[in-house]
Amino acid sequence: MPKRKYSSGEEIRQYSENLARHFGFYERGMFQSAGKSLTWDDQAKVWKCVVLAQPKGQPEFEVKFTADYAILSSGGFTEPKIPNVPGLDKFQGKMLHTGRWNYDITGGSAADPVLSKLEGKKVAIIGTGATAIQVVPATAKYAGELYVFQRTPSAVDVRGNRETDPKEWKTKIAPKKGWQTARANNFQAFTEGKDNLPEEDLVDDGFSRMPTISGAWGSSSEVKPEDMEKYLALMHKLDAERSDRVRQRALDIVKDEKTAKVSPIPRLGRNHHTDLRPTIRPSKPGTQAGANAQPTTTSTFKHSTNPTST
């Protein structure tokens, strides 16, 4: 049973290690390797696999084998990308990529993420994507000053994380064999569109309540080129209610209307609040990414505690 609705990275890692030990993956797994080709042999009814083994400090070599099953689960972001920022190589301070977090710089550990080495320091975070939504509030708890550089403000909805109720887990979430498959199928149905939905939303979170996620994830519906304009209009209509609610939430939380409209709005959780004071600095001509790029915004976060804030 997971400890919370959305498990921490540390808990997910421990779970993965438990699976590896239980099924003997440590002895049979091919680490430090990359897939080169995958071909189906229809006569032998097997997958022909070619893998590049890349052991540290040793020459690369090919490994060939066959498999009855092939599961593609590499994910979309497997290699950290360093932003092409002019002068980055001349920066004299300490720097890390969130995909390769360095606790020697921040203090703490994965098991105990108290970023004590950031206390009293000026910290800058570039970008306001999904990772920043997690990193900004956690960093703001410890940094003396936190500067967030953004091109486009993120839409930050209610996370709704909570402790797992053992009774609910046994009686409602995982009451019988096959619960995980049923839950995954239910989640897929709610993220593929608005039609033919099950009676109950088993996951019931921000993703399953956002039918327009199907525009990014795909669905069983076939959209022809000549219907694209109509399809996009439907996506905008479906998303209008959710988008308006997210925008209103920002206005409700951040009392300064100008700040609420230009800044990412992280929730620090109970007993904490942020004082957001943005300074808008338009990008130099030619540096914006794309025709619709927004001016770069620098927001200063000064963190403080307040027992009455939520």
Secondary structure, 3 states (H helix, E strand, C coil): CCCECCCCHHHHHHHHHHHHHHHCHHHHCCCCEEEEEEEEECCCCEEEEEEEECCCCCCCEEEEEEECCCCCCCCCCCCCCCCCCCCHHHCCCCCCCHHHCCHHHHCCCCCCCCCHHHECCEEEEECCCHHHHHHHHHHHCCECEEEEEECCCCCCCCCCCCECCHHHHHHHHCCCCCHHHHHHHHHHHHCCCCCCCCCCCCCCCCCCCCHHHHHHHCCCCCCCHHHHHHHHHHHHHHHHHHHHHHHHHHHHHCCCHHHHHHCCCCCCCCCEEEEEEEEECCCCCCCCCCCCCCCCEEEEEEEEECCCCC
